[in-house]
Amino acid sequence: MFITSRSMSFDAAMAIFKLSKIFSKERYALTNQIRRSSRSVSANLDKAWRKRRYEKSFISKLSDSEGEAAEIQVWLEFAVECGYLDAEDARKLYSTTRILFEPSSA
């Protein structure tokens, strides 16, 4: 499960990076925020995995990662509404960030 989540979050961060390259310099703040948030999801998942022996630390890092994923979703909405990003591209990335933290059906 961890490897799949980590891989999905990394792939999403790279997709966000590539898509945000088309944002002009006037959109610097949005570009910076969405890139930072997308990288933070993977980084916090890695931190959580390394702290998995310590339940409170593990949960804290997972919570941080989930919060960053929620932030990505907000930035994606802004990017679409401002006309910086295609709605379909944003929808795919939004879906990925949502799937990462959905409760498992297992």
C-alpha positions in Angstrom: 0.0 0.0 0.0 2.7 2.5 1.0 4.7 1.9 -2.2 1.6 2.5 -4.4 0.6 5.6 -2.5 4.1 7.0 -2.6 4.5 6.2 -6.3 1.1 7.9 -7.1 2.0 11.0 -5.1 5.4 11.3 -6.7 3.8 10.9 -10.2 1.2 13.5 -9.4 3.9 15.9 -8.2 5.8 15.5 -11.4 2.7 16.0 -13.5 1.9 19.1 -11.5 5.4 20.4 -12.0 5.2 19.8 -15.8 1.8 21.4 -16.1 2.7 24.4 -14.0 5.6 25.2 -16.3 3.1 26.9 -18.6 2.1 29.3 -15.9 3.6 32.7 -16.6 5.7 34.7 -14.1 2.7 36.6 -13.0 1.3 33.4 -11.6 4.4 32.8 -9.5 2.7 32.5 -6.2 0.2 29.9 -7.5 3.0 28.0 -9.2 5.1 28.0 -6.1 2.3 26.9 -3.8 1.0 24.0 -5.9 4.5 22.7 -6.5 5.4 22.9 -2.8 2.2 21.1 -1.8 2.6 18.4 -4.4 6.2 17.6 -3.3 5.2 17.8 0.4 2.7 14.9 0.0 5.5 12.5 -1.1 7.9 13.8 1.4 5.5 13.4 4.3 4.5 9.9 3.2 8.2 9.0 3.3 8.6 10.5 6.7 5.5 8.6 7.9 6.9 5.4 6.7 10.2 5.9 8.4 8.3 6.7 11.7 5.9 3.8 11.4 7.2 2.3 14.7 6.0 5.3 16.6 2.2 5.5 16.1 1.7 9.1 17.0 4.5 10.3 14.7 3.3 8.1 12.0 -0.3 9.4 12.2 1.0 13.0 12.4 3.0 12.7 9.2 0.1 11.0 7.4 -2.2 13.8 8.6 0.3 16.4 7.3 0.4 14.6 3.9 -3.4 14.5 3.7 -3.5 18.2 4.5 -1.1 19.0 1.7 -3.1 16.9 -0.7 -6.2 18.9 0.2 -4.2 22.1 -0.5 -3.3 20.8 -3.9 -7.0 20.4 -4.7 -7.6 24.0 -3.8 -4.7 25.2 -6.0 -6.0 23.1 -8.8 -9.4 24.7 -8.6 -7.8 28.2 -8.6 -5.6 27.3 -11.6 -8.7 26.1 -13.6 -10.8 29.1 -12.6 -8.0 31.5 -13.5 -7.6 29.8 -16.9 -4.1 28.6 -16.2 -4.9 24.9 -16.4 -7.2 22.7 -18.5 -10.1 21.3 -16.5 -9.5 17.8 -17.6 -5.9 17.8 -16.5 -6.9 19.3 -13.2 -9.7 16.7 -12.8 -7.2 13.8 -13.2 -4.8 15.2 -10.6 -7.6 16.1 -8.2 -8.8 12.5 -8.4 -5.3 11.2 -7.7 -5.0 13.3 -4.6 -8.4 12.2 -3.4 -7.7 8.5 -4.0 -4.5 8.6 -2.0 -6.4 9.2 1.2 -9.7 7.4 0.7 -10.3 4.7 3.3 -9.4 1.2 2.0 -12.3 -1.0 1.2 -10.3 -4.0 2.4 
